[in-house]
Amino acid sequence: MKIVIIADWHCGKDRIGRHRVSPEVWDAPAREAVAWAVENDADAFVVAGDLFDKRNPTTAEYERALAIFQPLHHPRQFGGAGIPIDTWIIDGNHDIGASVASTPATWPFRVDDEHYCHFTGAASVNEHITDALDLNLIALPWPRPVDYFHPGDQRLGLADELASTRDAVLTTLQGLASNPDPSLPAILVGHAMVAYGEAAAQSPNLLLGKDVVLPYDYLTSLPNVGAVALGHVHQPGRGYVGSTQPTDFADVEPKSFTVIEITEGENGWDYETTTIPYETSLRAGNLNWKLETRENPLGHLKEDLAQMVHYDEGAEPDFDVARVSVALRP
């Protein structure tokens, strides 16, 4: 079984900083991942949250996403084996409200009368998605206190509310992971903020804005779950799939999508996670330069800029968009 996972597409976004990006350029990595899934006969395609950039996407943005998903549901027309690739979309914080139980972001995800993109929201987080894949896909939409926290008449502070929500999310995931069909493989795909190691243990009520922060080690230790893939943090690595495009100039790591391959081994299911670099993602450059007291500071800045763009070598720069910030210090 082969599952392709992307995250944080933010369809509808059109800028990196002040640099405007056309829809064709912005959507190219998502289109690339879909093509890879078709060409390699994937069994499922998952968006781990933030399919759209805003919670009220336009009709044009719906159509953009559907057009790119089209090859998944008609792969034979696009060089595939002819078996439709099931498509799952997890609620992200930019998609919240666009779930099964609420706004109209659910119903447009019909490719045609036969094939659907399944939008998993808070209403379905307590259900296993087994479908025809014979896979326990545990979906973790962006956790909101309103979906888990029920204080009744008791008035609690924000920290208590977040801690209560966090415990409810972990309890829900523990229950989902403990009771899948043991004959089926299981993976967790979600959209969440996590903390690692001692930070998670020492700060159970860790506050990052108003986010519910989950301990990553807990997610990876859930029973029967062989792989975890998350959206929300745009840099890939440590459980995160990463975004399809750099969304700001601090986001300079190469972009990639994730492939989870599941095979049956002697002692159960084997899970192999691979990252496939995008060839179409924009490359962002970032130069933070401090003007200090030294001889010919502007000359040094010019040298640093020249080195950044390889101007002195006459070569092309290794980025598509860049930002230079200069800090003035006496």
C-alpha positions in Angstrom: 0.0 0.0 0.0 1.3 3.4 -0.9 0.0 6.7 0.6 1.0 10.1 -0.7 0.7 13.0 1.7 1.0 16.7 1.2 0.3 19.6 3.6 -0.3 23.3 3.8 -1.0 23.9 0.1 -2.8 27.2 1.0 -4.6 27.2 -2.3 -5.5 30.8 -3.0 -2.4 32.4 -1.5 -0.7 34.6 -4.1 2.3 36.2 -2.3 5.6 35.5 -0.7 6.2 38.7 1.2 5.6 41.4 -1.5 6.3 39.0 -4.3 3.2 38.1 -6.2 2.9 34.5 -7.4 0.6 33.3 -10.2 -1.9 30.5 -9.4 -0.1 28.2 -11.9 3.2 28.7 -10.1 1.7 28.4 -6.6 -0.2 25.2 -7.4 2.6 23.5 -9.3 4.0 21.4 -6.4 0.5 20.1 -5.6 0.1 19.2 -9.2 3.5 17.5 -9.2 2.6 15.4 -6.1 -0.7 14.3 -7.8 1.2 13.4 -10.9 3.6 11.3 -8.9 0.7 9.5 -7.2 -0.8 8.7 -10.5 2.4 7.6 -12.2 3.4 5.4 -9.2 -0.1 3.9 -8.7 -0.6 5.2 -5.2 -3.5 3.8 -3.1 -4.5 7.1 -1.4 -3.7 10.8 -1.5 -4.0 12.8 1.7 -3.9 16.6 2.3 -2.8 17.0 6.0 -4.6 20.3 6.5 -4.7 23.9 5.1 -5.8 23.0 1.7 -7.0 26.6 1.3 -5.4 29.7 2.6 -8.6 31.2 4.0 -11.7 29.8 5.5 -14.0 31.2 2.9 -12.4 30.1 -0.4 -13.8 31.4 -3.6 -15.5 29.4 -6.3 -12.4 29.9 -8.4 -10.2 28.4 -5.6 -12.5 25.4 -5.3 -12.2 24.9 -9.0 -8.4 25.1 -8.9 -8.2 22.4 -6.3 -10.7 20.1 -8.0 -8.9 20.5 -11.3 -5.6 19.4 -9.7 -7.3 16.4 -8.0 -8.9 15.3 -11.2 -6.1 12.9 -12.3 -6.5 11.0 -8.9 -10.0 10.0 -9.8 -9.4 9.3 -13.5 -5.8 8.0 -13.5 -6.1 6.1 -16.7 -6.6 9.3 -18.6 -3.3 10.6 -17.1 -1.0 7.6 -17.5 -2.0 5.6 -14.4 -3.2 2.1 -13.9 -6.9 3.0 -14.1 -7.8 2.5 -10.4 -9.2 5.7 -8.7 -7.0 7.0 -5.9 -9.0 7.8 -2.9 -8.5 11.3 -1.6 -8.7 12.5 2.0 -8.5 16.1 3.2 -7.9 16.9 6.9 -9.2 20.1 8.5 -6.4 22.6 9.2 -6.6 25.8 11.1 -7.1 27.7 7.9 -9.9 25.3 6.9 -11.7 25.2 10.3 -15.4 25.6 9.7 -15.0 23.9 6.3 -16.0 20.5 7.8 -18.6 17.9 7.4 -20.8 19.5 10.0 -20.7 23.1 8.9 -19.7 25.3 6.0 -20.1 24.6 2.2 -16.4 23.6 1.8 -17.6 20.0 2.0 -20.1 19.7 -0.9 -17.9 21.2 -3.7 -15.4 18.4 -3.3 -17.1 16.2 -5.7 -15.0 15.5 -8.8 -18.0 14.0 -10.6 -21.0 11.8 -9.8 -18.9 8.8 -9.0 -15.7 10.1 -7.4 -15.4 12.2 -4.3 -12.7 14.0 -2.2 -13.5 13.3 1.4 -13.2 16.2 3.8 -12.6 15.0 7.3 -13.6 17.5 10.0 -14.1 17.5 13.7 -17.4 15.6 13.2 -15.5 12.6 11.9 -12.5 12.6 14.2 -14.0 9.8 16.3 -14.4 7.5 13.4 -12.0 5.2 11.6 -11.7 5.7 7.9 -11.2 2.2 6.6 -12.8 2.6 3.1 -11.8 0.1 0.4 -8.2 0.7 1.3 -8.2 -1.8 4.1 -6.4 0.9 6.2 -7.1 2.5 9.6 -6.5 6.1 8.8 -6.8 8.1 12.0 -7.6 11.7 11.1 -6.7 14.5 13.5 -8.2 17.8 12.4 -6.8 21.0 13.9 -7.9 20.6 17.6 -10.1 23.4 18.9 -11.5 23.6 22.4 -15.0 24.0 21.0 -14.8 20.5 19.6 -13.5 18.8 22.8 -13.9 21.0 25.8 -17.3 21.0 27.6 -16.9 22.8 30.9 -20.6 23.2 31.6 -21.2 26.1 33.9 -17.7 26.1 35.2 -15.6 29.1 34.2 -12.0 28.3 33.6 -9.0 30.3 32.4 -7.4 29.8 29.0 -4.6 27.6 30.3 -7.1 25.2 31.9 -9.2 25.2 28.8 -6.2 24.3 26.6 -5.0 21.7 29.0 -8.5 20.1 29.2 -8.7 20.1 25.4 -5.2 18.6 25.1 -6.1 15.7 27.5 -9.3 15.1 25.6 -7.5 14.9 22.2 -4.9 12.5 23.6 -7.6 10.3 25.2 -9.5 10.3 21.9 -6.4 9.3 19.9 -5.5 6.6 22.5 -9.0 5.1 22.1 -8.9 5.2 18.3 -5.4 3.6 18.2 -6.3 0.9 20.7 -9.3 -0.5 18.9 -8.5 -0.8 15.1 -8.9 -3.9 13.2 -5.6 -5.7 14.1 -5.5 -7.2 10.6 -5.2 -3.7 9.1 -2.3 -1.3 9.1 -2.8 2.1 10.9 -1.4 5.6 10.4 -2.2 8.9 12.0 -2.5 12.0 9.7 -3.3 15.3 11.3 -2.9 19.0 11.5 -1.5 20.1 14.9 1.2 21.9 16.9 3.5 19.6 18.7 6.3 19.9 21.3 9.2 17.6 21.5 11.1 15.9 24.4 11.4 17.6 27.7 9.5 20.7 26.5 6.4 18.6 26.2 6.9 16.9 29.5 7.7 20.0 31.5 5.1 22.2 30.0 1.9 20.3 29.6 0.0 23.6 29.2 2.5 24.9 26.8 1.0 28.1 25.2 1.9 29.1 21.7 -0.7 31.8 21.1 -3.9 29.9 21.7 -2.9 26.6 20.1 -3.5 23.2 21.7 0.1 21.8 21.8 0.4 18.0 21.8 3.5 15.9 22.8 5.0 14.4 19.7 6.4 11.4 21.5 2.9 10.5 22.6 1.7 10.5 19.0 4.5 8.3 17.8 3.9 5.8 20.7 0.2 5.2 20.1 -0.5 1.5 19.9 -0.8 -0.1 16.4 0.0 3.2 14.7 2.9 2.7 12.4 3.5 6.2 11.0 2.6 9.8 11.8 2.4 12.6 9.3 1.4 16.2 10.3 0.6 19.5 8.7 0.8 23.0 10.2 4.5 23.7 10.5 5.8 24.6 7.1 9.3 23.3 7.5 9.5 19.6 6.7 10.9 17.1 9.3 10.3 15.7 12.7 6.9 14.4 11.8 5.9 17.4 9.7 5.2 17.0 5.9 6.0 20.7 5.3 4.2 23.1 2.9 4.2 22.9 -0.8 5.7 26.4 -1.2 7.7 28.7 1.1 5.2 31.1 2.7 7.6 33.6 4.2 11.3 34.3 3.9 12.3 32.4 7.1 10.9 29.3 5.4 13.9 28.4 3.3 14.2 24.6 3.7 13.7 22.6 0.4 10.1 21.5 0.1 9.0 17.9 -0.3 6.0 15.6 0.0 5.8 12.4 2.0 5.2 8.8 0.8 4.3 6.1 3.3 4.7 2.6 1.9 3.2 -0.3 3.9 4.1 -3.9 3.4 3.3 -7.0 5.3 6.3 -8.5 7.2 6.9 -11.6 9.2 5.9 -9.9 12.5 3.2 -7.5 11.2 3.1 -4.4 9.1 6.3 -2.6 8.0 6.1 1.2 7.4 8.6 3.0 5.3 8.4 6.8 5.1 10.1 8.6 2.2 10.3 12.3 1.4 10.2 13.2 -2.3 11.6 16.7 -3.1 9.4 19.0 -5.2 11.0 20.1 -8.4 8.6 23.0 -8.8 8.6 24.7 -5.4 9.9 28.3 -5.3 13.2 28.8 -3.5 13.4 31.5 -0.9 16.5 33.3 0.1 17.0 35.3 3.2 19.9 37.6 4.2 19.9 39.2 7.6 22.7 41.8 7.7 23.9 43.8 10.7 25.6 47.2 10.0 28.3 47.4 12.7 31.1 49.8 13.3 33.7 48.8 10.9 35.5 50.2 7.9 33.5 50.6 4.7 30.3 48.9 6.0 28.4 49.5 2.8 31.2 47.8 0.9 30.8 44.8 3.1 27.1 44.8 2.5 27.7 44.9 -1.3 30.1 42.0 -1.0 27.6 39.9 0.9 24.8 40.7 -1.6 27.1 39.8 -4.5 28.0 36.5 -2.8 24.3 35.8 -2.1 23.4 36.1 -5.8 26.7 34.7 -7.1 26.9 38.0 -9.0 30.7 37.9 -9.0 30.6 34.5 -10.7 28.1 35.4 -13.3 25.9 32.4 -12.2 22.2 32.3 -11.6 21.1 32.8 -8.0 20.0 29.7 -6.1 16.7 31.2 -5.1 13.6 32.6 -6.8 12.6 35.3 -4.3 14.7 36.8 -1.6 14.6 39.3 1.2 17.4 41.4 2.6 17.1 43.0 6.0 19.7 45.4 7.4 19.9 46.2 11.1 21.6 49.5 11.9 23.7 49.5 15.0 26.0 52.3 16.2 
